[in-house]
């Protein structure tokens, strides 16, 4: 479990990490270098979940062998499906990372929502729904091993 006490924000006790795939962990369907190692390390702290529409059809192969569950969404309102997934885990014990419009509801609902502005960009709605915004997925994932960064960013 990841825990952090952030003045004015509250105490986080996170058992789950929910991640978008394309545009967040991957660019054009390919896992960003360095992400696999971070996901493996984070799996020792939290249960790692990847929830995606799998635009390029590559998520299963890219994450094969990694300690992460993969959920490929059925066609339909992806934002609602991601929100329902987070609620099923318990939003109060979940952190989410994403970049797209279909991530905004889960970012807002989670105890901690992190938006990533990568090569694909990020939807303004996702950025506004997040608690913190990063320009690199590595930095977003590293806050779980360096919680002082979250304290510095989110404290009042």
Buried (B, 14 or more C-beta within 10 A) or exposed (E): EBEBEBEEBEEBEBBBBBBBBBBBBBBEBEBBEEBBEBBBBBBEBBBBBBBBBBBBEBBEEBBEEBEBEBBEBEEEEBBEBBBBBBBEBEBEBBBBBBBBBBBBBBBBBBBBBBBBBBEBEBBEBBBEBBBBBBEEBBBBBBBBEEBEBBBEBBEE
